[in-house]
């Protein structure tokens, strides 16, 4: 299979983003990678077009690893529907060097009661929406070993920059009652960007035991040095004294990372994969401060996948299914615990699974 580049929802997932099955834990899409990222040995220069689509619906609330099942029973759950289309243009300079630009287009819908009339009010459930361009990323990639001399195993490293092109101040109306609507910034989980200029690092590796069996692994980390983006968490209303006291009155600009590993089983042009995937927003950044509002947490998923390779065209699908969801203690939670002496930990909504579809075309 020709080289397929790991691309950034998200994130994703990332991916929004993305980068993307995190729900209220605002992991931006980090895209998805073809599960067999072989380095090409033909040495041809040229262009490659990658597209990745990711969808999830989050609705299960967790505090730590404990699900708050009463939210579904009482119909007070928050529901996020997230769709992310990631378009990537890759320029191959030779067998080892390439440059990619990732452009995410994001559509989010959020349904809740507490942001509008309140969890105890009748007919209080309403929706807020966001749509538009996410944070663009530019990344340079390099294969550590000459693919012509090491066709069965290689390691690729990537270094990039994420630009704050996504609207991180996106607003919509919050319905307080039949006669009152308030215009304000949306929840962090459905903002189109995070407001920070970030540094991205990647490692992608594979090893072919035979023409049939191979293994793969990838690691992605986004460093966001900016501590806060200045956007109020009041949703158009004044923030509470509690939020100010514990440092959650404005939105944080968090780091995020993703780890994937698994095996491929290939017969002719068809490949099936079985792997694991972890996506995370840490409670503290590696560079810069960590104050401000964020919902840190992680998802560990089983990730089955299928792919098919034509001569210059590849298509794939993966469906990560959540095995463990953990809404960890945030910086604000830690401050509240320290000030009050009472352990505090907020909740977040997660999805059961996400759907990732993609294709790659080499010109």
C-alpha positions, -999 to +999 in steps of 0.1 A: +000+000+000+012+035-008+021+058+020-010+072+038-003+101+061-017+105+096-039+136+092-055+161+117-114+163+135-105+155+159-099+163+170-103+150+157-109+139+164-098+155+168-113+154+157-118+178+164-108+194+173-115+179+168-098+152+163-131+147+173-161+101+206-154+125+233-184+148+235-180+174+262-143+166+265-133+189+238-107+168+219-104+184+185-104+161+155-070+146+149-083+128+119-077+090+114-049+072+098-049+044+074-039+014+095-010+004+073+011+036+067+037+020+044+065+042+030+065+042-008+097+029-023+092+043-059+107+077-050+081+095-071+074+131-064+038+143-065+006+153-048-018+133-026-053+142-015-067+128+018-103+131+031-115+119+064-150+122+078-158+116+115-191+114+133-201+108+169-230+113+193-221+119+230-247+115+257-234+093+285-222+114+315-192+103+336-175+116+367-141+099+367-149+064+354-183+062+370-213+067+347-240+091+360-269+069+348-295+091+365-289+118+338-305+095+312-332+084+336-342+120+343-337+132+308-311+158+319-283+145+297-264+168+274-262+155+238-236+166+212-237+156+176-204+162+159-195+159+122-160+167+110-147+166+074-109+169+072-094+177+039-056+172+035-033+181+007+001+163+008+032+172-013+057+143-017+092+157-024+109+123-026+107+089-008+113+104+026+101+140+028+066+153+025+045+183+036+008+183+045-019+209+050-050+199+069-082+219+066-111+207+089-148+217+082-169+212+113-206+209+121-218+206+157-252+205+174-257+205+212-289+198+231-293+206+268-316+218+295-292+235+320-279+260+294-314+272+287-344+271+310-327+248+335-329+210+343-361+213+364-380+236+340-406+223+315-399+224+278-364+237+286-344+215+261-331+235+232-302+233+207-272+254+199-252+250+167-218+258+151-206+253+116-174+264+098-137+261+093-117+246+121-080+251+130-057+246+100-025+226+104+007+224+084+031+195+090+064+183+076+070+145+076+102+124+073+108+087+072+138+079+094+150+050+072+153+049+034+122+031+022+142+015-006+166-001+019+140-008+046+108-018+028+093-039+057+097-015+086+100+022+091+093+051+114+080+085+103+083+116+124+062+148+119+065+183+132+038+210+125+021+241+135-017+245+142-031+279+135-061+295+153-082+297+122-113+282+138-138+305+154-133+300+192-159+327+200-188+312+181-222+324+195-258+312+194-290+320+213-297+304+247-335+302+253-343+311+289-381+311+286-408+318+261-399+355+258-362+357+265-332+346+245-296+355+253-268+355+227-235+342+240-205+320+233-212+283+229-199+256+251-162+248+247-170+213+233-187+227+201-165+257+194-148+254+160-113+262+174-095+266+207-079+300+200-043+289+204-013+286+180+000+251+187+030+229+180+022+193+168+045+163+170+039+129+155+054+094+153+040+068+129+056+034+126+049-001+110+065-035+108+056-061+082+060-097+094+049-109+061+027-099+032-003-109+053+005-097+088+018-064+100+016-041+130+013-003+133+016+024+159+011+062+160+014+090+185+002+126+182+007+154+207-006+190+204+012+216+225-009+247+232+013+272+251-016+298+253-032+294+287-067+310+281-084+324+251-105+351+269-139+336+260-165+338+288-180+306+301-212+325+311-231+317+278-241+353+275-248+358+312-225+371+339-201+344+352-207+332+388-185+342+417-177+305+421-163+303+386-142+334+391-129+321+425-118+287+410-104+300+377-131+287+353-147+320+342-129+319+308-120+290+285-087+273+287-066+264+256-056+227+264-031+203+251-043+170+236-029+137+224-037+105+207-021+070+207-030+042+184-016+006+179-027-025+163-023-052+137-033-056+100-043-087+081-039-081+043-050-103+014-043-088-020-058-053-020-080-058+011-069-052+046-086-057+080-072-042+112-077-047+149-063-021+173-066+002+203-070+039+204-066+064+232-075+101+230-070+125+258-072+161+270-048+163+300-057+185+330-024+203+328-004+215+298+033+206+292+041+242+281+024+272+297-003+275+323-034+254+327-060+277+343-093+284+328-123+261+321-116+227+305-131+193+308-101+170+309-105+133+303-097+104+280-113+076+260-097+042+254-114+024+225-111-009+206-107+001+169-116-023+142-111-012+106-113-021+069-094-007+040-091-014+003-063-003-020-066+005-057-036+015-078-037+052-068-067+053-046-073+039-011-105+038+010-109+029+047-133+029+076-127+025+113-152+024+142-136+030+176-158+016+203-153+030+238-140+006+265-131+031+292-142+067+296-127+089+324-135+125+331-104+134+352-101+162+377-095+196+361-073+225+372-104+243+384-115+211+403-081+210+420-083+246+430-118+241+444-106+211+464-077+230+477-097+260+488-127+242+503-111+211+515-138+190+498-129+169+468-144+182+436-146+167+402-169+177+374-187+156+348-186+152+310-206+135+283-190+108+262-200+088+231-202+050+228-184+050+195-174+071+165-175+064+128-145+073+107-145+071+069-117+082+046-100+080+013-067+089-002-059+097-039-024+100-052-021+123-083 
